[in-house]
Amino acid sequence: MFGDNTQKQSIEQILDERGEYISSTAGYSMYPMLRNRTDTIIIRKVDRPLKKHDVPLYRLKSGKLVLHRILKVLPDGRFIIRGDNLYLKENVAPEQIIGVLKEFYRDGKHYVCDESTAYKWYVFWVRISYPRRFLWKHKIRPFLSKIKHSLRK
C-alpha cells in the first residue's frame, strides 16, 4: 500500500517524531472503505493494545508496508489480519506493527475509526458479508462462467 523502502523509513520516523502520519493509500485491498489514491488516511502511533477491527499499518517480511483489518487477536499476542477486499488471512506479530489507522477522509467527509457510527456499521457489514462475497467470487461466479462458456461452444 505504500512506496519504496526509503519512504517506509520516513513513515516510521514521522510517527516517532510527530505521532501521526497523513497520506493517501495505494491499492485495492481495503476497498470499498479506502479507495486507491483517492482517500486520505491518518495513521497514529500505537498508544494502546490493538483489538479486533483495528486497522494497523504493519511491515511484511519483504519490507512492504500494509494496512489491513484485525480479524482476531490470538492468545500469544499475534494478530490474524485481512484486507476488506481480500480473502487470504495473514498472521502478524506485534513487532511488525508500525501504527494504526485512526481517521480517514472520504469524499470530504471525516471518519474517526473508534467514534463514527457510519464506520462501525461499515465494519459490521464487511464482517457479515464476507462469506457471501467469498462464495460469489470463488465458487458461484466461476461456476456460472464455466456454464456460459460451455453454452457458447
C-alpha positions as CSV (number, residue, x, y, z in Angstrom):
1,M,0.0,0.0,0.0
2,F,3.0,2.3,0.3
3,G,6.0,3.2,-1.7
4,D,9.7,2.2,-1.6
5,N,11.9,1.4,1.4
6,T,13.1,5.0,1.8
7,Q,9.5,6.2,2.2
8,K,8.9,3.4,4.7
9,Q,11.8,4.6,6.8
10,S,10.4,8.1,6.6
11,I,6.9,6.9,7.8
12,E,8.4,5.4,10.9
13,Q,10.5,8.5,11.6
14,I,7.5,10.7,11.2
15,L,5.4,8.5,13.5
16,D,8.2,8.6,16.1
17,E,8.7,12.4,15.8
18,R,5.1,13.6,15.4
19,G,2.9,10.7,16.5
20,E,0.9,10.7,13.3
21,Y,1.4,10.3,9.5
22,I,-1.0,11.6,6.8
23,S,-1.1,10.1,3.4
24,S,-3.3,8.6,0.7
25,T,-3.3,4.9,0.0
26,A,-2.2,2.8,-3.0
27,G,-4.0,-0.4,-3.8
28,Y,-7.4,-2.0,-3.6
29,S,-7.1,-4.3,-0.6
30,M,-9.2,-2.1,1.7
31,Y,-11.8,-1.2,-0.9
32,P,-14.6,-0.1,-0.6
33,M,-13.6,1.7,2.6
34,L,-10.4,3.1,1.2
35,R,-10.1,3.8,-2.5
36,N,-6.8,3.7,-4.4
37,R,-5.1,7.1,-4.4
38,T,-8.4,8.9,-3.5
39,D,-8.9,8.9,0.2
40,T,-6.7,10.5,2.9
41,I,-5.7,8.4,5.9
42,I,-4.3,9.4,9.3
43,I,-2.0,6.8,10.9
44,R,-1.2,7.3,14.5
45,K,1.5,5.7,16.7
46,V,0.0,2.8,18.6
47,D,-0.8,4.0,22.1
48,R,-3.0,1.1,23.4
49,P,-3.3,-2.6,22.9
50,L,-4.8,-3.3,19.5
51,K,-8.2,-5.0,19.3
52,K,-10.4,-6.8,16.8
53,H,-11.5,-4.5,13.9
54,D,-8.5,-2.1,14.3
55,V,-6.6,-1.3,11.1
56,P,-2.9,-1.4,11.8
57,L,-0.1,-0.4,9.4
58,Y,2.5,-3.2,9.5
59,R,5.6,-4.4,7.8
60,L,5.7,-7.7,5.9
61,K,8.9,-9.8,5.9
62,S,9.6,-8.5,2.4
63,G,9.7,-4.9,3.9
64,K,6.4,-3.8,2.3
65,L,4.0,-1.8,4.4
66,V,0.4,-2.9,4.5
67,L,-2.8,-1.5,6.1
68,H,-5.4,-4.3,6.8
69,R,-8.0,-5.1,9.4
70,I,-7.5,-7.2,12.5
71,L,-9.9,-10.2,12.5
72,K,-8.7,-11.8,15.7
73,V,-6.2,-11.2,18.5
74,L,-4.5,-14.5,19.4
75,P,-3.7,-15.5,23.0
76,D,0.1,-15.2,22.2
77,G,-0.5,-11.5,21.1
78,R,-0.3,-12.2,17.4
79,F,-3.0,-11.0,15.0
80,I,-5.0,-12.6,12.3
81,I,-5.4,-9.8,9.7
82,R,-7.0,-9.5,6.2
83,G,-7.8,-6.6,3.8
84,D,-11.5,-5.9,3.4
85,N,-11.3,-6.7,-0.3
86,L,-9.1,-9.8,0.2
87,Y,-9.7,-13.4,1.0
88,L,-6.4,-14.6,2.4
89,K,-5.6,-14.1,6.1
90,E,-2.2,-13.1,7.4
91,N,-0.6,-13.9,10.8
92,V,1.1,-10.8,12.1
93,A,3.4,-10.4,15.1
94,P,3.1,-7.3,17.3
95,E,6.7,-6.3,16.4
96,Q,5.6,-5.9,12.8
97,I,3.0,-3.2,13.7
98,I,4.1,0.4,13.0
99,G,1.0,2.4,13.5
100,V,-2.8,2.2,13.4
101,L,-5.5,3.9,11.3
102,K,-7.3,6.4,13.4
103,E,-9.1,8.6,10.9
104,F,-9.7,9.0,7.2
105,Y,-11.3,11.4,4.8
106,R,-13.6,10.1,2.0
107,D,-15.4,12.5,-0.4
108,G,-14.8,15.4,2.0
109,K,-16.3,13.5,5.0
110,H,-14.2,12.9,8.1
111,Y,-14.4,9.5,9.8
112,V,-12.9,8.7,13.2
113,C,-12.5,4.9,13.4
114,D,-13.4,4.5,17.1
115,E,-16.2,7.0,17.1
116,S,-18.0,7.2,13.8
117,T,-21.3,5.3,13.7
118,A,-21.1,5.0,9.9
119,Y,-17.7,3.4,10.2
120,K,-18.9,0.9,12.8
121,W,-21.8,0.0,10.5
122,Y,-19.3,-0.5,7.6
123,V,-17.2,-2.8,9.7
124,F,-20.3,-4.8,10.7
125,W,-21.3,-5.1,7.1
126,V,-17.9,-6.1,5.9
127,R,-17.7,-8.8,8.5
128,I,-21.1,-10.4,8.0
129,S,-20.9,-10.2,4.1
130,Y,-17.6,-11.9,3.9
131,P,-18.9,-15.5,3.5
132,R,-21.3,-14.4,0.7
133,R,-18.6,-12.4,-1.1
134,F,-16.2,-15.3,-0.8
135,L,-18.8,-17.8,-2.2
136,W,-19.6,-15.4,-5.1
137,K,-16.1,-14.7,-6.1
138,H,-14.6,-18.2,-5.7
139,K,-17.5,-20.6,-6.2
140,I,-20.6,-19.2,-7.8
141,R,-19.1,-16.7,-10.3
142,P,-16.5,-19.2,-11.7
143,F,-19.3,-21.9,-12.0
144,L,-21.5,-19.5,-13.9
145,S,-18.6,-18.6,-16.1
146,K,-18.0,-22.2,-17.0
147,I,-21.7,-22.7,-17.9
148,K,-21.6,-19.6,-20.0
149,H,-18.5,-20.7,-21.9
150,S,-19.9,-24.3,-22.4
151,L,-23.1,-22.9,-23.9
152,R,-21.1,-20.8,-26.4
153,K,-19.4,-23.9,-27.8
